[in-house]
Amino acid sequence: MARLTDITEMIHMRLALENTMRSMTVKEFKKFVMENGVVEEDEDEVTTFVPKGEKKFVKGKTYDLNGNDDFKHGLNEFIITEDGRIFLAVSLNKNVEVEESEKM
């Protein structure tokens, strides 16, 4: 069972990541993830998944930001696809594409 302090820390880290994302364009955030994330598994290994709402598999690399002290804990795995899109990996079967918004 998680302690309240652990949950509070996870919330603060999640907010720090959201603030970072909002201060950048998708292109800038993708560069940030590639520079600060650790490639999962073997560097040559490719992640294959079906993006939400699509029917075809997409290939990409998974980058983990948990090694970055500012973003430990929480949802910090991003997949950058071969066609240049970036997805937040929520779970093994769920992902969300990072897209431009008015504030991002």
C-alpha positions in Angstrom: 0.0 0.0 0.0 1.4 3.4 -1.0 1.9 6.0 1.7 0.4 9.4 1.4 3.8 11.0 1.0 4.5 8.7 -1.9 1.3 9.6 -3.6 1.9 13.3 -3.0 5.3 13.0 -4.5 3.9 11.2 -7.6 1.4 14.0 -8.0 4.1 16.6 -7.9 6.2 14.8 -10.4 3.2 14.3 -12.7 2.5 18.1 -12.5 6.1 18.9 -13.3 5.9 16.8 -16.4 2.7 18.4 -17.5 4.1 21.9 -16.9 7.2 20.9 -19.0 4.9 19.6 -21.8 2.7 22.8 -21.8 5.8 25.0 -22.1 6.9 23.3 -25.3 5.7 22.5 -28.8 5.3 18.9 -29.7 8.6 19.1 -31.7 10.4 20.6 -28.7 9.0 18.0 -26.3 9.9 15.1 -28.6 13.5 16.5 -28.7 13.4 16.8 -24.8 12.2 13.1 -24.5 14.9 11.9 -26.9 17.6 13.8 -25.0 16.5 13.0 -21.5 14.8 9.7 -21.8 16.4 6.3 -21.6 15.6 3.9 -24.5 13.9 0.9 -23.2 15.3 -2.6 -23.7 18.0 -3.0 -26.3 18.6 0.2 -28.2 17.9 -1.6 -31.5 14.7 -3.0 -30.2 11.5 -1.6 -31.7 8.2 -1.3 -30.0 5.2 -2.3 -32.0 1.7 -1.2 -31.0 -1.7 -0.1 -32.4 -2.4 3.6 -31.6 -5.8 4.3 -30.1 -8.4 4.7 -32.8 -6.2 3.1 -35.5 -6.2 -0.4 -36.9 -2.6 -0.8 -38.1 0.5 -1.5 -36.1 3.0 1.3 -35.7 6.7 0.8 -34.8 8.8 3.1 -32.6 11.1 3.3 -29.6 10.1 3.6 -26.0 11.8 6.3 -23.9 11.6 6.3 -20.1 11.9 9.6 -18.2 12.0 7.9 -14.8 15.8 8.2 -14.8 15.3 12.0 -14.8 15.1 13.2 -11.1 12.4 15.8 -12.0 10.0 13.1 -13.3 10.5 10.0 -11.2 7.3 8.0 -10.7 4.1 8.1 -12.7 3.5 7.9 -16.4 6.8 8.7 -17.9 7.2 6.3 -20.8 6.9 7.8 -24.3 6.9 6.1 -27.6 8.4 8.0 -30.6 7.2 6.3 -33.8 9.1 5.8 -37.0 6.8 8.4 -38.6 7.7 11.0 -35.9 4.6 10.9 -33.7 4.9 10.8 -29.9 2.7 8.8 -27.6 2.4 8.6 -23.8 2.4 4.9 -22.9 -0.3 4.6 -20.3 -0.2 0.8 -20.1 0.7 -2.1 -22.2 -2.6 -1.8 -24.1 -3.3 1.9 -23.8 -1.5 4.9 -25.3 -2.3 8.6 -25.9 -0.9 10.7 -28.7 0.8 13.9 -27.7 -0.6 16.6 -29.9 -0.5 20.4 -30.1 -3.0 22.3 -28.0 -3.5 26.0 -27.5 -1.2 26.0 -24.5 1.3 23.3 -25.5 
